[in-house]
Amino acid sequence: MKYEKITNTLRISKEFMKDFVNDGDIVVDATLGNGKDTLDLCKLVGSSGRVYGFDIQELAIENSKKLLMEHGLLDNAILIHDSHENVDKYIDEAIDFAVYNLGYLPNGDKRIITKASSTVASVAKVLDLLKENGIVMIVSYIGHPGGLEEKEALEKFLSQLDQRKYHVLKSEFINQKNSPPLLYLIEKSKTP
Ligand SMILES: C[S@@+](CC[C@H](N)C(=O)[O-])C[C@H]1O[C@@H](n2cnc3c(N)ncnc32)[C@H](O)[C@@H]1O
């Protein structure tokens, strides 16, 4: 690999994940996909933590289940076949961390994508569930149809969050071709 540190958004997001997620944490993977983020989260939270994973595709649930079973980590995960927009129907405890890896399932049906309105609705609910100093991390893709619209809706929502309640950071490559993904990090403040 030509670069080792400022490599790509996904790799950088994984470094942040390691920084932010601790043993025993209650976390959410809002877009299970093939389960790679959930697998990393299960390792980070350990046997005393819990990972809630959401996806609207049965295939994603199956792939994630298989991956977790192969690693003997299915016990810490709760896999939910529903839209992350309904996160509040399944989680009634405060969470430490949530990750969204938006877009479509790698090697799956590219027509099934996360959408602006449900993504924003879900992030709003997840922010309500977030503990003080908890983190939400979002990787947003703009290279596919609908991606730019979703990113714009998300950014509009995130940029109007009250800075006394949330800090929002955006990270993007500004000299790369082919629409590289963007990374958003949100921290909830302590109540004064
Ligand atoms: C880029 S993939 C996620 C990759 C995954 N994090 C991984 O590590 O393999 C995006 C996933 O979001 C799912 N998705 C789309 N709309 C959704 C929704 N409303 N709620 C939950 N998942 C959704 C898609 O089915 C797809 O599997």
PDBQT file of the ligand as one rigid body, heavy atoms in Angstrom, charges set to zero:
ROOT
HETATM    1  C1  LIG A 201     -22.625  -0.178   2.871  1.00  0.00    +0.000 C 
HETATM    2  S1  LIG A 201     -23.681  -1.436   3.471  1.00  0.00    +0.000 S 
HETATM    3  C2  LIG A 201     -23.104  -1.665   5.128  1.00  0.00    +0.000 C 
HETATM    4  C3  LIG A 201     -21.775  -2.377   5.239  1.00  0.00    +0.000 C 
HETATM    5  C4  LIG A 201     -21.544  -2.987   6.591  1.00  0.00    +0.000 C 
HETATM    6  N1  LIG A 201     -21.449  -2.014   7.642  1.00  0.00    +0.000 N 
HETATM    7  C5  LIG A 201     -20.369  -3.931   6.625  1.00  0.00    +0.000 C 
HETATM    8  O1  LIG A 201     -19.448  -3.726   7.461  1.00  0.00    +0.000 OA
HETATM    9  O2  LIG A 201     -20.362  -4.896   5.851  1.00  0.00    +0.000 OA
HETATM   10  C6  LIG A 201     -25.234  -0.617   3.680  1.00  0.00    +0.000 C 
HETATM   11  C7  LIG A 201     -26.340  -1.517   4.203  1.00  0.00    +0.000 C 
HETATM   12  O3  LIG A 201     -27.411  -0.687   4.624  1.00  0.00    +0.000 OA
HETATM   13  C8  LIG A 201     -28.592  -1.439   4.476  1.00  0.00    +0.000 C 
HETATM   14  N2  LIG A 201     -29.766  -0.552   4.566  1.00  0.00    +0.000 N 
HETATM   15  C9  LIG A 201     -30.359   0.186   3.597  1.00  0.00    +0.000 A 
HETATM   16  N3  LIG A 201     -31.395   0.882   4.097  1.00  0.00    +0.000 NA
HETATM   17  C10 LIG A 201     -31.470   0.560   5.426  1.00  0.00    +0.000 A 
HETATM   18  C11 LIG A 201     -32.341   0.934   6.485  1.00  0.00    +0.000 A 
HETATM   19  N4  LIG A 201     -33.330   1.812   6.274  1.00  0.00    +0.000 N 
HETATM   20  N5  LIG A 201     -32.141   0.398   7.699  1.00  0.00    +0.000 NA
HETATM   21  C12 LIG A 201     -31.113  -0.468   7.928  1.00  0.00    +0.000 A 
HETATM   22  N6  LIG A 201     -30.270  -0.872   6.969  1.00  0.00    +0.000 NA
HETATM   23  C13 LIG A 201     -30.432  -0.357   5.719  1.00  0.00    +0.000 A 
HETATM   24  C14 LIG A 201     -28.410  -2.104   3.134  1.00  0.00    +0.000 C 
HETATM   25  O4  LIG A 201     -29.287  -3.209   3.009  1.00  0.00    +0.000 OA
HETATM   26  C15 LIG A 201     -26.934  -2.488   3.196  1.00  0.00    +0.000 C 
HETATM   27  O5  LIG A 201     -26.777  -3.800   3.642  1.00  0.00    +0.000 OA
ENDROOT
TORSDOF 0
